[in-house]
Amino acid sequence: MSNPEQKFISYLVPRIPNWISSDGLTAIGLFGSVMIMASFILAQYCDINYLLLGILGFFIQWFGDSLDGRIAFYRNKSRKWYGFSLDIVMDWISTVLIGLGYVFYAKGNFELTGFVLVALYGWA
């Protein structure tokens, strides 16, 4: 396991408190996506410095999304098809939320970029 991200995930997994479940981590990841969308909207309508909130949101989204399945496997509580399906749906919802936030933030032809990103993700 030479990938630094995988090493970091392996470091985090045993340190996740038992009261945080796989579904809880999925919810944390979704919350991160909502934060990213909110950062785009707040940056557009309030202050551009709200984009910094998106950085934290991306970390929170990565944290929840990267660890939800790993923690289930580590705790021997594999979610099999339910977990796989939930992960695909949450990835899609997260991409839609982030893309929608970008559409609110971007101006001119760049507004279409968020829509194209979501459409291409759905196509993939």
Salt bridges, closest charged atoms under 4 A:
ASP23 OD1 - ARG79 NH1 2.71
ASP68 OD2 - ARG79 NH2 3.73
